[in-house]
Amino acid sequence: MRIGVPREIKVHEYRVGLVPAGVRELTAAGHQVVVQTGAGEGIGLSDAEYRAAGAVIASTAADVFAAAQLIVKVKEPQPAECQMLRPDQILFTYLHLAADPAQARALMASGATAIAYETVRRNGSLPLLTPMSEVAGRMSIQVGAACLQKVNGGRGVLLGGVPGVPPAKVVILGGGVAGTQAAEMAVGLRADVTVVDRSIERLRELSSLFGASLRTAYSTIETIERLAREADLVVGAVLIAGAAAPKLVSRAMVATMQPGSVLVDISIDQGGCFETSHPTTHAQPTFVVDGVVHYCVANMPGAVARTSTFALTNATLPYVRILADLGWQAALEKDAGFAAGLNVHAGKITHEAVAHALNLHTRASPLSSAA
């Protein structure tokens, strides 16, 4: 199969869909890989390294899209990229369609088959979302700590405090992968940390994992309202696979928060879990509502692009390999968890949660054994 890797064009996005080691694995298996020139230069991967691994270097994205049967990316295709897709093509990348109806319409119009990293399942987990959730969770505390600095509009609070001065109060909404990583970082910095979740079982696991260094709370409107009002930093880390994130912090709650407190919305790719959130970029990462600093960058892991690329491609490469070896239909029929990644086919949305979020009807699965 001919596999194409274009250069990412989202603002300040330096990750790349395949690293040279992945290219070498694919070419050794008899596949052809076409990489756009400069695709990896943002993380120090040269065209020469890709050539040495067996890739063909193309001058433009148009050349990559024209040559490839399978397009492997990191972020959702931008409008210009959607226009280059065609009905006989497979797109494999993050999509986050529930919060992006314009992209959904463009992918439907292209006729391409689009498989989303974030809805692929395995043994009850989301294996292709997990690496970036880990990165985003850890980053949320770093960026939250920076936003709390007075020069950045924050309260001027140090997360861990110092002897004689109490630490910052950090509230983490969601005890999944991202929330757990955020908690680990915040606890490590000696903040006063509370994780909120609606799963008692998960709260027990977190309590056992962190012991007395972490508080847990069952998620109710009243609990979130109280904790947000007292918090210095609130991290939104809730996820419903494929669906829009629930709005856990209302505009009214934000108005009651302390001036200079900070909201970091990891869930912004799925629409955000704060009612006052809207997507931002690494170029302009924050905005202020009612005196509260909001950090809502839609591609947070792109800020640590080298770490993120290697973490992501370690997870995606086996899936790219099976797509290339078997073709999309046989690959998805063989693995029901992989089939859950199918979001768009033949001009229709095929994932039920995505279709519901977009208020569209789903199309019957084109797969014979994996619906």
C-alpha positions as CSV (number, residue, x, y, z in Angstrom):
1,M,0.0,0.0,0.0
2,R,1.1,3.6,-0.6
3,I,1.1,5.5,2.7
4,G,1.3,9.3,2.8
5,V,2.5,11.5,5.6
6,P,1.9,15.2,5.1
7,R,3.3,18.0,7.1
8,E,0.9,19.2,9.8
9,I,-0.4,22.7,9.1
10,K,-2.5,23.5,12.3
11,V,-1.1,26.5,14.1
12,H,2.1,25.6,16.0
13,E,1.6,21.9,15.3
14,Y,5.0,20.2,14.9
15,R,4.1,16.5,15.5
16,V,4.3,14.1,12.6
17,G,2.3,11.0,11.7
18,L,5.2,8.6,11.4
19,V,8.8,8.7,12.6
20,P,11.7,7.2,10.5
21,A,11.6,4.0,12.5
22,G,8.0,3.5,11.6
23,V,8.7,4.2,8.0
24,R,11.4,1.5,8.1
25,E,9.0,-1.1,9.5
26,L,6.5,-0.3,6.8
27,T,8.9,-0.3,3.9
28,A,10.5,-3.5,5.1
29,A,7.1,-5.1,4.9
30,G,6.8,-4.1,1.2
31,H,4.8,-0.9,1.5
32,Q,5.7,2.5,0.0
33,V,5.8,5.6,2.3
34,V,5.6,9.1,0.8
35,V,6.6,11.9,3.3
36,Q,6.2,15.6,2.6
37,T,9.5,17.5,2.8
38,G,10.0,19.0,6.2
39,A,7.3,17.0,7.9
40,G,9.5,16.1,10.8
41,E,11.8,19.0,11.0
42,G,9.8,20.6,13.8
43,I,11.0,17.8,16.1
44,G,14.4,17.4,14.6
45,L,13.7,14.6,12.1
46,S,15.3,15.4,8.7
47,D,14.3,14.4,5.2
48,A,17.6,12.5,5.1
49,E,16.5,10.3,8.0
50,Y,13.2,9.5,6.3
51,R,15.0,8.7,3.0
52,A,17.4,6.4,4.9
53,A,14.4,4.6,6.3
54,G,13.0,4.0,2.8
55,A,10.6,6.9,2.3
56,V,10.0,8.9,-0.8
57,I,10.2,12.6,-0.2
58,A,7.4,14.7,-1.9
59,S,7.6,18.4,-2.4
60,T,4.0,19.3,-1.5
61,A,1.0,18.1,0.5
62,A,-0.8,17.8,-2.8
63,D,1.8,15.4,-4.0
64,V,1.4,13.3,-0.9
65,F,-2.4,13.2,-1.1
66,A,-2.3,12.4,-4.8
67,A,0.1,9.5,-4.3
68,A,-1.3,7.8,-1.2
69,Q,-4.0,5.3,-0.6
70,L,-3.7,5.8,3.2
71,I,-3.0,9.2,4.8
72,V,-1.5,9.1,8.3
73,K,-1.7,12.3,10.2
74,V,-1.8,13.6,13.8
75,K,-4.4,16.4,13.9
76,E,-7.7,16.6,12.1
77,P,-7.5,17.6,8.5
78,Q,-7.7,21.3,7.8
79,P,-10.1,22.6,5.1
80,A,-7.4,22.6,2.4
81,E,-6.5,19.0,3.3
82,C,-10.2,17.9,3.2
83,Q,-10.4,19.1,-0.3
84,M,-7.5,16.9,-1.3
85,L,-9.1,13.7,0.0
86,R,-10.9,11.4,-2.4
87,P,-13.4,8.5,-2.1
88,D,-10.8,5.7,-2.5
89,Q,-8.7,7.0,0.3
90,I,-8.3,6.1,4.0
91,L,-7.6,8.8,6.5
92,F,-6.1,7.7,9.9
93,T,-5.7,10.5,12.4
94,Y,-7.4,12.3,15.4
95,L,-10.7,13.8,14.2
96,H,-12.7,14.9,17.3
97,L,-15.8,15.4,15.0
98,A,-18.3,15.8,17.8
99,A,-17.1,19.4,18.3
100,D,-16.4,20.2,14.7
101,P,-19.4,20.0,12.4
102,A,-17.6,21.9,9.6
103,Q,-14.9,19.2,9.5
104,A,-17.5,16.5,9.6
105,R,-19.3,18.0,6.6
106,A,-16.0,18.3,4.7
107,L,-15.1,14.7,5.3
108,M,-18.5,13.5,4.3
109,A,-18.2,15.5,1.1
110,S,-14.8,14.0,0.3
111,G,-16.2,10.5,0.3
112,A,-13.1,9.2,2.0
113,T,-13.0,6.6,4.8
114,A,-11.9,8.3,8.0
115,I,-10.8,6.3,11.0
116,A,-10.3,8.3,14.2
117,Y,-7.6,7.5,16.7
118,E,-9.7,8.7,19.6
119,T,-12.5,6.2,19.2
120,V,-10.4,3.0,18.6
121,R,-11.0,0.7,21.5
122,R,-9.1,-2.2,23.1
123,N,-10.0,-4.1,26.3
124,G,-12.2,-1.2,27.5
125,S,-9.5,1.4,26.9
126,L,-8.8,3.9,24.2
127,P,-5.2,2.9,23.2
128,L,-4.6,5.6,20.6
129,L,-5.9,8.4,22.8
130,T,-4.1,7.3,25.9
131,P,-0.6,8.6,25.0
132,M,-1.8,12.1,24.3
133,S,-4.1,12.0,27.4
134,E,-1.0,11.2,29.4
135,V,0.9,14.1,27.9
136,A,-2.1,16.5,28.2
137,G,-2.7,15.5,31.8
138,R,0.9,16.2,32.8
139,M,1.0,19.4,30.8
140,S,-2.2,20.7,32.4
141,I,-0.4,21.2,35.7
142,Q,2.6,22.8,34.1
143,V,0.6,25.3,32.1
144,G,-1.8,25.8,35.0
145,A,1.1,26.7,37.3
146,A,2.4,29.1,34.7
147,C,-1.0,30.7,34.2
148,L,-1.2,31.2,38.0
149,Q,1.8,33.5,37.9
150,K,0.8,37.1,38.3
151,V,2.6,38.1,35.1
152,N,0.3,35.8,33.2
153,G,-2.9,37.1,34.8
154,G,-3.0,34.6,37.6
155,R,-3.4,35.0,41.4
156,G,0.3,34.8,42.0
157,V,0.1,31.5,43.7
158,L,2.8,28.8,43.9
159,L,1.3,25.4,43.5
160,G,3.3,23.8,46.3
161,G,3.4,26.8,48.6
162,V,6.3,27.1,51.0
163,P,6.8,26.5,54.7
164,G,4.3,28.7,56.5
165,V,2.2,29.4,53.3
166,P,-0.4,26.9,52.2
167,P,-0.2,25.3,48.7
168,A,-2.6,26.0,45.9
169,K,-5.9,24.2,45.7
170,V,-6.1,22.1,42.6
171,V,-9.4,20.5,41.5
172,I,-9.3,17.8,38.7
173,L,-12.6,16.9,37.1
174,G,-12.3,13.4,35.8
175,G,-10.2,10.5,37.1
176,G,-9.4,8.8,33.8
177,V,-6.0,8.7,32.1
178,A,-5.6,12.5,31.8
179,G,-7.0,13.2,35.2
180,T,-4.7,10.6,36.9
181,Q,-1.6,12.0,35.2
182,A,-2.6,15.6,36.2
183,A,-3.1,14.4,39.8
184,E,0.3,12.7,39.8
185,M,2.0,15.9,38.7
186,A,0.0,18.1,41.1
187,V,0.7,15.8,44.0
188,G,4.3,15.7,43.1
189,L,4.5,19.5,43.3
190,R,2.8,19.3,46.8
191,A,-0.4,21.0,45.8
192,D,-3.7,20.5,47.7
193,V,-5.3,18.1,45.2
194,T,-8.9,16.9,44.8
195,V,-10.1,14.6,42.0
196,V,-13.8,14.5,41.2
197,D,-15.4,11.6,39.4
198,R,-18.8,9.9,39.2
199,S,-17.3,6.4,39.5
200,I,-17.0,5.3,43.1
201,E,-14.8,2.4,41.9
202,R,-12.4,4.8,40.2
203,L,-12.3,7.1,43.3
204,R,-11.4,4.1,45.4
205,E,-8.6,3.2,43.0
206,L,-7.2,6.8,43.1
207,S,-7.5,6.9,46.9
208,S,-5.5,3.6,47.1
209,L,-3.0,4.8,44.6
210,F,-2.3,8.2,46.2
211,G,-3.2,7.7,49.8
212,A,-3.5,10.8,52.0
213,S,-1.8,13.0,49.5
214,L,-5.0,13.2,47.4
215,R,-8.7,13.9,48.2
216,T,-11.5,12.4,46.2
217,A,-15.0,13.6,45.7
218,Y,-18.1,12.2,44.1
219,S,-19.3,14.4,41.2
220,T,-22.4,16.4,41.8
221,I,-23.4,19.9,40.8
222,E,-23.1,21.1,44.4
223,T,-19.7,19.5,44.9
224,I,-18.2,21.0,41.7
225,E,-19.7,24.4,42.5
226,R,-18.1,24.4,46.0
227,L,-14.8,23.1,44.9
228,A,-14.5,25.5,41.9
229,R,-15.3,28.5,44.2
230,E,-12.4,27.6,46.5
231,A,-9.9,26.5,43.8
232,D,-6.8,28.1,42.5
233,L,-6.6,25.8,39.5
234,V,-9.4,23.6,38.0
235,V,-8.4,21.0,35.3
236,G,-11.2,19.7,33.1
237,A,-10.3,16.1,32.1
238,V,-13.6,14.4,31.3
239,L,-14.2,12.2,28.3
240,I,-17.1,10.4,26.6
241,A,-15.5,8.6,23.7
242,G,-16.7,10.2,20.4
243,A,-19.3,12.4,22.1
244,A,-19.2,16.1,23.2
245,A,-17.8,16.7,26.6
246,P,-20.4,17.5,29.3
247,K,-20.4,21.1,30.6
248,L,-19.5,20.5,34.3
249,V,-18.6,24.1,35.2
250,S,-21.3,26.6,34.3
251,R,-20.9,30.3,33.4
252,A,-22.5,31.1,36.8
253,M,-19.9,28.9,38.6
254,V,-17.1,30.7,36.8
255,A,-18.4,34.0,38.0
256,T,-18.1,32.9,41.6
257,M,-14.4,31.8,41.3
258,Q,-11.6,33.7,42.8
259,P,-10.1,36.4,40.5
260,G,-6.9,35.2,38.9
261,S,-7.8,31.5,39.3
262,V,-7.2,29.3,36.3
263,L,-9.2,26.8,34.2
264,V,-7.3,24.3,32.0
265,D,-9.7,22.5,29.6
266,I,-8.1,19.3,28.4
267,S,-11.5,18.3,27.0
268,I,-11.6,21.2,24.6
269,D,-11.1,18.9,21.6
270,Q,-14.5,17.5,22.4
271,G,-16.1,20.8,22.9
272,G,-14.8,21.5,26.4
273,C,-16.2,20.8,29.9
274,F,-16.4,24.5,31.0
275,E,-19.4,26.5,29.6
276,T,-17.1,29.5,29.1
277,S,-14.5,27.6,27.1
278,H,-13.7,28.1,23.5
279,P,-10.7,26.6,21.5
280,T,-7.4,28.6,21.6
281,T,-4.0,28.0,20.0
282,H,-0.4,27.9,21.2
283,A,0.0,31.3,19.6
284,Q,-2.7,32.8,21.8
285,P,-3.4,30.1,24.5
286,T,-5.4,32.0,27.1
287,F,-8.3,34.4,27.6
288,V,-10.1,35.8,30.6
289,V,-13.8,35.5,31.6
290,D,-15.0,37.1,34.8
291,G,-11.4,37.4,36.0
292,V,-10.7,33.7,35.5
293,V,-7.8,32.7,33.2
294,H,-8.9,30.0,30.7
295,Y,-6.3,27.8,28.9
296,C,-8.1,25.9,26.1
297,V,-5.5,25.0,23.5
298,A,-7.0,22.3,21.3
299,N,-3.7,20.6,20.6
300,M,-1.9,20.8,23.9
301,P,0.5,17.9,23.3
302,G,1.8,19.8,20.3
303,A,3.8,22.0,22.7
304,V,6.0,19.1,23.5
305,A,5.9,17.8,20.0
306,R,8.9,15.5,20.1
307,T,7.8,13.6,23.2
308,S,4.2,13.5,21.9
309,T,5.2,12.2,18.4
310,F,7.2,9.3,19.7
311,A,4.6,8.4,22.3
312,L,1.8,8.6,19.7
313,T,3.5,6.7,16.9
314,N,4.5,3.9,19.3
315,A,0.8,3.3,19.7
316,T,-0.4,3.9,16.2
317,L,2.2,2.0,14.2
318,P,0.7,-1.5,14.7
319,Y,-2.6,-0.2,13.5
320,V,-1.0,1.5,10.4
321,R,0.7,-1.8,9.7
322,I,-2.5,-3.8,9.7
323,L,-4.3,-1.2,7.6
324,A,-1.5,-1.4,5.1
325,D,-1.3,-5.2,5.2
326,L,-5.0,-6.0,5.0
327,G,-6.8,-2.9,3.7
328,W,-9.3,-1.0,5.9
329,Q,-12.3,-3.3,5.6
330,A,-10.5,-6.6,6.4
331,A,-8.5,-4.9,9.2
332,L,-11.6,-3.5,10.9
333,E,-13.6,-6.8,10.4
334,K,-10.8,-8.6,12.1
335,D,-10.8,-6.3,15.2
336,A,-14.1,-4.9,16.6
337,G,-12.1,-2.5,18.7
338,F,-10.4,-1.1,15.7
339,A,-13.8,-1.0,13.9
340,A,-15.0,1.4,16.6
341,G,-12.6,3.9,15.1
342,L,-14.5,4.2,11.9
343,N,-16.2,7.6,11.9
344,V,-16.9,8.4,8.3
345,H,-17.5,6.3,5.2
346,A,-19.0,6.9,1.8
347,G,-20.3,10.3,2.7
348,K,-22.0,9.3,6.0
349,I,-21.1,9.4,9.7
350,T,-20.8,5.8,10.9
351,H,-20.1,6.3,14.6
352,E,-23.2,6.5,16.7
353,A,-21.9,8.9,19.5
354,V,-20.4,11.2,16.9
355,A,-23.7,11.3,14.9
356,H,-25.7,12.0,18.0
357,A,-23.4,14.9,19.0
358,L,-23.7,16.3,15.4
359,N,-27.5,15.7,15.4
360,L,-27.1,13.4,12.3
361,H,-28.3,9.9,11.5
362,T,-25.7,7.2,11.4
363,R,-25.2,5.0,8.4
364,A,-25.3,1.3,8.7
365,S,-21.7,-0.1,9.2
366,P,-20.1,-1.2,5.9
367,L,-18.5,-4.1,7.8
368,S,-19.9,-7.5,7.8
369,S,-18.8,-8.7,11.2
370,A,-18.0,-5.5,13.2
371,A,-20.9,-3.2,13.6
